């Protein structure tokens, strides 16, 4: 009964967690749907921008296929490296758990062996107790304690079995992680070969169109066209971001209404259960009261039946008048005798042993089993409640390097600086300046592998010329997270990062917002 009650308590405690699972699954499904829609809309927007006549004549467009392929392969390699690091940490954790579990198994086996050895040395067995010819009460007590010892032995056997099962599960997890690690190593080797092939292909294409690229880089109209394309892209992104935000708001309102409805239904159900429980308790109390009255009536009848008849005492006329008809005994209260009280107690406690006769041993304090940790992949980052909070002054530099260009100044080759270029070695990690969501991660003429992050409140950060983008559309990033690698894509000569900040679609001076 205790075990059943404990299981019921555990089930009741776990109900809220299970009740929240459908809501969490619905939110995750909604987020995945919105992410897929955002990618589809942005791909269509990029395609419409890149299909213009100027884009088709741009010499840098010849690099698109190889530079996109390099970015995709590099991102896959980064994901493989990250997963391998996670697996390495998980394997170390599993090894520690296995060592602890092996020690637990040995300890459980020793405890069981000690119990069996002690029982055998003392010659204690139920058959010896039954055939001893001793007092039956003594035999009964000995059999009771033998039953207790047997239960303890059974529990020890179960503990050994549980320890072995946990050990098997941990070893299976280790085998699974090691197999995945081997698969990742083989995949990484293939991706590295493909990456080198794409780099060789890009170098060949770049050599073939180098003269045309040099000519186009000196054209102010080409730079203005690039700025126009970026502005069109950001305008389209802002429209889509606003639409996604409205959809998210509507979904959140629907979720809250649904949660309130479920909470109200749960409250009403709980109230109905409480009312039913109170009604049942009242019925049980009435039944117990009726049973008590019946037992008292039966006890009174038995007592009257067992009392010997006695001559009525003499009474004076006044006593006869006070107590009833003349000659009848007076109606006075008499406390029950000892045998009457014993009989009442026996009726109250039918089939229950007296605590003064049988004393059950105190339950042994169960040693806590070592907690088994299921090693899982880390959960994905989620957007904070209320959305991202925009940008604030003192942002970290996305990459450290020499600053080229001054916001708002004229460029030597034509056009106006709307951002800055941070010169750094190719492959240097580019980091997000603030938390946000990736809303664009693709190749774009004039900017190469381009990544744009929405930071909320109409703030965007732009990262261009990347060798590769390490995040995809819809990914949530935190401040300082690796999002790209420095490169020279889009027809650039030197590796570096082109960095812009925009608010409400308009460029703002990044050096004012970046810290020292």
KEGUBA-612054 format. One record per residue (C-alpha): residue number from 1; residue in three letters; chain; y, z negated, x negated. Coordinates in steps of 0.2 Angstrom, whole numbers, plus 2048, in hexadecimal, padded with zeros to 3 digits. Layout:
N
NUM  ALA  A  Y  Z  X
...
***
This chain:
516
1  UNK  A  800  800  800
2  UNK  A  80C  7FC  7F2
3  UNK  A  808  80C  7EA
4  UNK  A  80B  816  7FA
5  UNK  A  81B  80C  7FD
6  UNK  A  821  810  7EB
7  UNK  A  81D  823  7EE
8  UNK  A  827  823  7FE
9  UNK  A  836  81B  7F5
10  UNK  A  835  828  7E7
11  UNK  A  834  836  7F4
12  UNK  A  843  82E  7FE
13  UNK  A  84D  82D  7ED
14  UNK  A  849  83F  7E9
15  UNK  A  84F  846  7FA
16  UNK  A  861  848  7F6
17  UNK  A  85D  852  7E6
18  UNK  A  852  85E  7F0
19  UNK  A  85E  85F  7FD
20  UNK  A  86C  865  7F1
21  UNK  A  860  872  7EA
22  UNK  A  863  87F  7F8
23  UNK  A  876  87D  7F6
24  UNK  A  875  87F  7E3
25  UNK  A  86A  88E  7E5
26  UNK  A  876  896  7F1
27  UNK  A  885  893  7E6
28  UNK  A  87B  89B  7D7
29  UNK  A  876  8AA  7E1
30  UNK  A  888  8AC  7E7
31  UNK  A  88E  8AB  7D5
32  UNK  A  882  8B8  7D0
33  UNK  A  886  8C3  7DE
34  UNK  A  899  8C2  7DA
35  UNK  A  895  8C5  7C7
36  UNK  A  88B  8D5  7CB
37  UNK  A  899  8DB  7D7
38  UNK  A  8A6  8D8  7C9
39  UNK  A  89C  8E1  7BC
40  UNK  A  89A  8F0  7C8
41  UNK  A  8AD  8F0  7CD
42  UNK  A  8B2  8EF  7BB
43  UNK  A  8A6  8FD  7B5
44  UNK  A  8AD  908  7C2
45  UNK  A  8BF  904  7BD
46  UNK  A  8BB  907  7AB
47  UNK  A  8B3  918  7AF
48  UNK  A  8C2  91E  7B9
49  UNK  A  8CE  91A  7AB
50  UNK  A  8C3  922  79D
51  UNK  A  8C0  932  7A7
52  UNK  A  8D2  937  7A5
53  UNK  A  8D6  947  79B
54  UNK  A  8DE  93D  78D
55  UNK  A  8CF  932  78B
56  UNK  A  8C4  941  78A
57  UNK  A  8CF  949  77C
58  UNK  A  8D0  938  773
59  UNK  A  8C6  93A  762
60  UNK  A  8C2  928  763
61  UNK  A  8B7  92B  772
62  UNK  A  8AA  933  767
63  UNK  A  8A7  922  760
64  UNK  A  8A4  91A  771
65  UNK  A  891  91C  772
66  UNK  A  88D  915  761
67  UNK  A  89A  907  762
68  UNK  A  894  902  773
69  UNK  A  882  902  76C
70  UNK  A  887  8F8  75D
71  UNK  A  890  8EB  768
72  UNK  A  881  8EA  774
73  UNK  A  874  8E8  765
74  UNK  A  87F  8DB  75D
75  UNK  A  881  8D1  76D
76  UNK  A  86E  8D1  76F
77  UNK  A  86B  8CB  75D
78  UNK  A  878  8BD  760
79  UNK  A  86E  8B8  770
80  UNK  A  85E  8B8  766
81  UNK  A  865  8AE  758
82  UNK  A  86C  8A1  765
83  UNK  A  85B  8A0  76E
84  UNK  A  852  89E  75D
85  UNK  A  85D  88F  759
86  UNK  A  85A  888  76A
87  UNK  A  847  88A  768
88  UNK  A  848  882  757
89  UNK  A  850  873  75E
90  UNK  A  844  872  76D
91  UNK  A  835  873  761
92  UNK  A  83C  865  757
93  UNK  A  83E  85B  767
94  UNK  A  82C  85F  76C
95  UNK  A  825  85A  75B
96  UNK  A  82D  849  75D
97  UNK  A  826  847  76E
98  UNK  A  815  84C  769
99  UNK  A  815  83F  75B
100  UNK  A  81A  832  767
101  UNK  A  80D  837  774
102  UNK  A  7FF  837  767
103  UNK  A  804  825  763
104  UNK  A  803  821  775
105  UNK  A  7F2  829  777
106  UNK  A  7EB  81F  768
107  UNK  A  7F2  80F  76F
108  UNK  A  7EB  812  780
109  UNK  A  7DA  816  779
110  UNK  A  7DA  806  76F
111  UNK  A  7DF  7FB  77E
112  UNK  A  7D1  803  788
113  UNK  A  7C4  800  77A
114  UNK  A  7CA  7EE  778
115  UNK  A  7C8  7EA  78B
116  UNK  A  7B6  7F2  78A
117  UNK  A  7B1  7E8  77B
118  UNK  A  7B8  7D8  782
119  UNK  A  7AE  7DA  792
120  UNK  A  79E  7DF  789
121  UNK  A  7A0  7D0  77D
122  UNK  A  7A2  7C3  78C
123  UNK  A  793  7CB  795
124  UNK  A  79D  7CC  7A5
125  UNK  A  797  7D7  7B2
126  UNK  A  796  7D7  7C6
127  UNK  A  782  7D7  7C5
128  UNK  A  782  7C8  7BA
129  UNK  A  78E  7BF  7C6
130  UNK  A  783  7C4  7D5
131  UNK  A  773  7BE  7CE
132  UNK  A  77A  7AE  7C6
133  UNK  A  775  7A3  7D5
134  UNK  A  785  79A  7D4
135  UNK  A  790  794  7E2
136  UNK  A  795  7A3  7ED
137  UNK  A  7A7  79E  7ED
138  UNK  A  7A7  79E  7DA
139  UNK  A  79D  7AF  7DA
140  UNK  A  7AA  7B6  7E6
141  UNK  A  7B8  7B1  7DB
142  UNK  A  7B0  7B8  7CB
143  UNK  A  7AD  7C9  7D4
144  UNK  A  7BF  7C9  7D9
145  UNK  A  7C5  7C7  7C8
146  UNK  A  7B8  7D4  7C2
147  UNK  A  7BF  7E0  7CE
148  UNK  A  7D0  7DD  7C7
149  UNK  A  7C9  7E0  7B5
150  UNK  A  7C1  7F0  7BB
151  UNK  A  7D2  7F6  7C3
152  UNK  A  7DB  7F2  7B2
153  UNK  A  7CD  7FC  7A9
154  UNK  A  7D0  80B  7B5
155  UNK  A  7E2  80A  7B2
156  UNK  A  7E0  80B  79F
157  UNK  A  7D5  81A  7A1
158  UNK  A  7E2  822  7AC
159  UNK  A  7EF  81E  79F
160  UNK  A  7E4  826  791
161  UNK  A  7E2  836  79C
162  UNK  A  7F5  837  7A0
163  UNK  A  7F9  835  78D
164  UNK  A  7EC  843  789
165  UNK  A  7F4  84E  797
166  UNK  A  805  84C  791
167  UNK  A  800  850  780
168  UNK  A  7F8  860  786
169  UNK  A  808  865  78F
170  UNK  A  813  862  780
171  UNK  A  807  86C  775
172  UNK  A  807  87A  782
173  UNK  A  81A  87A  782
174  UNK  A  81A  87B  76F
175  UNK  A  80E  88A  76F
176  UNK  A  819  892  77C
177  UNK  A  829  890  772
178  UNK  A  820  896  762
179  UNK  A  81A  8A5  76B
180  UNK  A  82C  8A9  771
181  UNK  A  833  8A6  760
182  UNK  A  827  8B3  759
183  UNK  A  82C  8BF  766
184  UNK  A  83E  8BC  763
185  UNK  A  83C  8BF  750
186  UNK  A  833  8D0  753
187  UNK  A  841  8D5  760
188  UNK  A  84E  8D0  753
189  UNK  A  846  8DB  746
190  UNK  A  846  8EA  752
191  UNK  A  858  8E7  757
192  UNK  A  85E  8E6  745
193  UNK  A  856  8F7  741
194  UNK  A  85E  8FE  751
195  UNK  A  86F  8F6  74C
196  UNK  A  86F  8FE  73B
197  UNK  A  86B  90F  742
198  UNK  A  87A  90E  74E
199  UNK  A  885  909  73F
200  UNK  A  87F  918  735
201  UNK  A  882  923  744
202  UNK  A  894  91C  747
203  UNK  A  898  91E  734
204  UNK  A  893  931  736
205  UNK  A  89D  933  745
206  UNK  A  8AC  92A  73E
207  UNK  A  8AB  936  72E
208  UNK  A  8AB  945  739
209  UNK  A  8BA  941  744
210  UNK  A  8C4  937  737
211  UNK  A  8D1  944  735
212  UNK  A  8D4  946  748
213  UNK  A  8D5  933  749
214  UNK  A  8E2  932  73C
215  UNK  A  8EC  93F  745
216  UNK  A  8EB  936  756
217  UNK  A  8EF  925  74E
218  UNK  A  900  92C  74A
219  UNK  A  904  932  75B
220  UNK  A  910  926  765
221  UNK  A  90A  92E  775
222  UNK  A  8F8  929  771
223  UNK  A  8FD  917  76F
224  UNK  A  907  917  77F
225  UNK  A  8F8  91F  788
226  UNK  A  8ED  910  781
227  UNK  A  8F9  904  788
228  UNK  A  8FA  90C  799
229  UNK  A  8E7  90C  799
230  UNK  A  8E6  8F9  795
231  UNK  A  8F4  8F6  7A2
232  UNK  A  8EA  8FF  7AF
233  UNK  A  8DA  8F6  7AB
234  UNK  A  8E3  8E5  7AC
235  UNK  A  8EB  8E9  7BD
236  UNK  A  8DA  8EE  7C4
237  UNK  A  8D2  8DE  7BC
238  UNK  A  8DF  8D3  7C5
239  UNK  A  8DC  8DB  7D5
240  UNK  A  8C9  8D8  7D3
241  UNK  A  8CC  8C7  7CD
242  UNK  A  8D7  8C3  7DC
243  UNK  A  8C9  8CA  7E8
244  UNK  A  8BB  8C0  7DF
245  UNK  A  8C6  8B0  7E0
246  UNK  A  8C8  8B3  7F3
247  UNK  A  8B6  8B6  7F5
248  UNK  A  8B2  8A6  7EB
249  UNK  A  8BE  89C  7F6
250  UNK  A  8B6  8A2  806
251  UNK  A  8A5  89F  7FF
252  UNK  A  8AA  88D  7FA
253  UNK  A  8B2  88A  80B
254  UNK  A  8A2  890  813
255  UNK  A  897  885  808
256  UNK  A  8A2  876  80C
257  UNK  A  8A1  879  81E
258  UNK  A  88E  87B  81D
259  UNK  A  88D  86B  812
260  UNK  A  897  861  81F
261  UNK  A  88C  868  82D
262  UNK  A  87C  862  824
263  UNK  A  884  852  820
264  UNK  A  888  84F  832
265  UNK  A  876  854  837
266  UNK  A  86F  848  82A
267  UNK  A  87B  83A  831
268  UNK  A  875  83D  842
269  UNK  A  863  83E  83D
270  UNK  A  865  82E  833
271  UNK  A  86D  825  842
272  UNK  A  85F  82B  84E
273  UNK  A  852  824  841
274  UNK  A  85B  814  840
275  UNK  A  85C  812  853
276  UNK  A  84A  817  855
277  UNK  A  846  80A  847
278  UNK  A  850  7FC  850
279  UNK  A  847  801  861
280  UNK  A  836  800  858
281  UNK  A  83B  7EF  850
282  UNK  A  840  7E8  861
283  UNK  A  82F  7EE  869
284  UNK  A  825  7E7  85B
285  UNK  A  82F  7D6  85C
286  UNK  A  82C  7D6  86F
287  UNK  A  819  7D9  86C
288  UNK  A  818  7CC  85F
289  UNK  A  821  7C0  86B
290  UNK  A  814  7C4  879
291  UNK  A  806  7C2  86D
292  UNK  A  80D  7B1  868
293  UNK  A  80E  7AB  87A
294  UNK  A  7FC  7B2  87D
295  UNK  A  7F6  7A8  86E
296  UNK  A  7FF  798  873
297  UNK  A  7F8  79A  885
298  UNK  A  7E6  79D  87E
299  UNK  A  7E8  78E  872
300  UNK  A  7EE  783  880
301  UNK  A  7DF  788  88B
302  UNK  A  7D3  784  87C
303  UNK  A  7DA  773  879
304  UNK  A  7D9  76F  88C
305  UNK  A  7C7  775  88C
306  UNK  A  7C2  76A  87D
307  UNK  A  7CB  75A  882
308  UNK  A  7BF  74D  88A
309  UNK  A  7C4  747  89C
310  UNK  A  7CC  736  89C
311  UNK  A  7D0  72B  8AA
312  UNK  A  7E2  72C  8B1
313  UNK  A  7EC  71D  8AB
314  UNK  A  7F2  711  8B8
315  UNK  A  804  714  8BD
316  UNK  A  811  70B  8C7
317  UNK  A  818  712  8D6
318  UNK  A  828  716  8CD
319  UNK  A  81E  720  8C0
320  UNK  A  815  729  8CD
321  UNK  A  825  72E  8D5
322  UNK  A  82D  733  8C4
323  UNK  A  81E  73D  8BD
324  UNK  A  818  745  8CD
325  UNK  A  80D  741  8DB
326  UNK  A  807  72F  8DC
327  UNK  A  7F7  72C  8D1
328  UNK  A  7FA  73C  8C5
329  UNK  A  7FD  73A  8B2
330  UNK  A  80F  73B  8AC
331  UNK  A  815  74C  8A5
332  UNK  A  81A  747  894
333  UNK  A  81A  751  883
334  UNK  A  80C  74D  877
335  UNK  A  80C  755  865
336  UNK  A  7FD  760  861
337  UNK  A  7EE  758  858
338  UNK  A  7E9  75D  846
339  UNK  A  7DB  768  84C
340  UNK  A  7E6  770  859
341  UNK  A  7F3  775  84B
342  UNK  A  7E4  77C  840
343  UNK  A  7DE  786  84E
344  UNK  A  7F0  78D  851
345  UNK  A  7F1  791  83F
346  UNK  A  7E1  79A  83F
347  UNK  A  7E6  7A5  84E
348  UNK  A  7F6  7A9  845
349  UNK  A  7EE  7AF  835
350  UNK  A  7DE  7B8  83B
351  UNK  A  7D4  7C0  82C
352  UNK  A  7E1  7BB  81F
353  UNK  A  7DB  7B0  811
354  UNK  A  7E4  79F  80E
355  UNK  A  7EF  7A0  7FF
356  UNK  A  7E9  78F  7F9
357  UNK  A  7D7  796  7F8
358  UNK  A  7D9  7A8  7F0
359  UNK  A  7E6  7AB  7E3
360  UNK  A  7E8  7BD  7DE
361  UNK  A  7ED  7BF  7CC
362  UNK  A  7FF  7C4  7C7
363  UNK  A  800  7D7  7C5
364  UNK  A  801  7DC  7B3
365  UNK  A  812  7E2  7AD
366  UNK  A  80F  7F5  7AA
367  UNK  A  815  7FC  79A
368  UNK  A  821  809  79C
369  UNK  A  81A  81A  798
370  UNK  A  824  825  78C
371  UNK  A  82F  831  795
372  UNK  A  82A  843  794
373  UNK  A  838  84F  791
374  UNK  A  836  861  798
375  UNK  A  83F  86C  78B
376  UNK  A  849  879  794
377  UNK  A  856  886  790
378  UNK  A  868  87F  792
379  UNK  A  870  883  7A3
380  UNK  A  87E  890  7A4
381  UNK  A  890  88A  7A4
382  UNK  A  899  88A  7B5
383  UNK  A  8AB  88D  7BA
384  UNK  A  8B4  87C  7BD
385  UNK  A  8B8  877  7CE
386  UNK  A  8C8  87D  7D4
387  UNK  A  8C7  88C  7C7
388  UNK  A  8CE  88E  7B5
389  UNK  A  8DF  886  7B2
390  UNK  A  8E7  894  7A8
391  UNK  A  8EE  893  796
392  UNK  A  8F9  886  78E
393  UNK  A  903  886  77E
394  UNK  A  8FA  882  76D
395  UNK  A  8EB  88E  76F
396  UNK  A  8DF  890  761
397  UNK  A  8DF  8A0  757
398  UNK  A  8D1  8AB  75D
399  UNK  A  8CE  8AF  74B
400  UNK  A  8D7  8AB  73B
401  UNK  A  8DF  8B9  731
402  UNK  A  8EF  8C1  72C
403  UNK  A  8FA  8C5  73B
404  UNK  A  900  8D7  73D
405  UNK  A  90D  8DC  749
406  UNK  A  91B  8D2  753
407  UNK  A  91B  8D1  765
408  UNK  A  928  8DD  76D
409  UNK  A  92C  8E5  75D
410  UNK  A  92A  8F8  75A
411  UNK  A  91A  8FE  752
412  UNK  A  91C  909  742
413  UNK  A  911  916  74A
414  UNK  A  91A  915  75B
415  UNK  A  919  90A  76A
416  UNK  A  91C  8F8  76C
417  UNK  A  912  8E9  766
418  UNK  A  90B  8E1  776
419  UNK  A  8FF  8D5  76C
420  UNK  A  8FB  8D2  75A
421  UNK  A  8ED  8D7  74E
422  UNK  A  8E4  8CA  744
423  UNK  A  8DD  8D2  734
424  UNK  A  8CC  8CA  730
425  UNK  A  8BB  8D0  729
426  UNK  A  8AF  8DA  733
427  UNK  A  8A3  8CF  73C
428  UNK  A  8AE  8BF  73D
429  UNK  A  8AB  8B5  74C
430  UNK  A  8B9  8B7  75A
431  UNK  A  8BA  8A7  765
432  UNK  A  8C2  8A5  776
433  UNK  A  8D3  89D  776
434  UNK  A  8D0  893  787
435  UNK  A  8C3  891  794
436  UNK  A  8C0  8A0  7A0
437  UNK  A  8B5  8AD  7A7
438  UNK  A  8B2  8BE  79E
439  UNK  A  8B9  8CC  7AA
440  UNK  A  8B7  8DB  79E
441  UNK  A  8AB  8DE  790
442  UNK  A  8A9  8F1  78C
443  UNK  A  8B0  8FF  781
444  UNK  A  8C1  906  785
445  UNK  A  8C9  915  77C
446  UNK  A  8D7  90F  770
447  UNK  A  8D0  8FD  770
448  UNK  A  8BE  8FF  76C
449  UNK  A  8B3  8F1  772
450  UNK  A  8BE  8E7  77D
451  UNK  A  8BC  8D6  784
452  UNK  A  8C8  8CE  791
453  UNK  A  8C7  8BC  797
454  UNK  A  8CE  8B5  7A8
455  UNK  A  8D5  8A3  7A5
456  UNK  A  8DB  8A1  7B7
457  UNK  A  8EC  8A0  7BE
458  UNK  A  8EF  8B2  7B9
459  UNK  A  8ED  8B0  7A7
460  UNK  A  8E2  8BC  79D
461  UNK  A  8DE  8BD  78A
462  UNK  A  8DA  8CE  782
463  UNK  A  8CE  8D1  773
464  UNK  A  8CD  8E3  76C
465  UNK  A  8C6  8ED  75D
466  UNK  A  8B6  8E2  75D
467  UNK  A  8A7  8E7  754
468  UNK  A  89D  8DF  763
469  UNK  A  8A0  8D5  772
470  UNK  A  895  8C6  773
471  UNK  A  898  8C2  786
472  UNK  A  896  8CC  796
473  UNK  A  8A0  8CE  7A6
474  UNK  A  89E  8BE  7B0
475  UNK  A  89A  8B2  7A1
476  UNK  A  8A3  8A1  7A1
477  UNK  A  8AA  89D  790
478  UNK  A  8B2  88D  789
479  UNK  A  8C0  88B  77D
480  UNK  A  8B9  890  76B
481  UNK  A  8AA  899  772
482  UNK  A  8A4  8A8  768
483  UNK  A  8A8  8B7  772
484  UNK  A  8A9  8C6  766
485  UNK  A  8A9  8CB  754
486  UNK  A  8B7  8D3  74A
487  UNK  A  8B5  8E6  748
488  UNK  A  8BF  8F6  746
489  UNK  A  8B9  900  756
490  UNK  A  8C3  90C  761
491  UNK  A  8C9  916  752
492  UNK  A  8D0  908  747
493  UNK  A  8D0  909  734
494  UNK  A  8D0  8F7  72F
495  UNK  A  8C6  8E9  737
496  UNK  A  8D0  8DC  741
497  UNK  A  8D3  8D5  753
498  UNK  A  8E0  8DB  75F
499  UNK  A  8E5  8CD  769
500  UNK  A  8F0  8CC  779
501  UNK  A  8F4  8BF  786
502  UNK  A  8FA  8C4  798
503  UNK  A  901  8BB  7A6
504  UNK  A  902  8C3  7B7
505  UNK  A  8FE  8D4  7AF
506  UNK  A  90C  8D3  7A3
507  UNK  A  90A  8D1  790
508  UNK  A  911  8C0  789
509  UNK  A  914  8BB  777
510  UNK  A  903  8B5  770
511  UNK  A  90B  8AC  761
512  UNK  A  915  8A1  76C
513  UNK  A  905  89B  774
514  UNK  A  8FA  89A  765
515  UNK  A  8FB  88A  75B
516  UNK  A  8FE  889  748
***
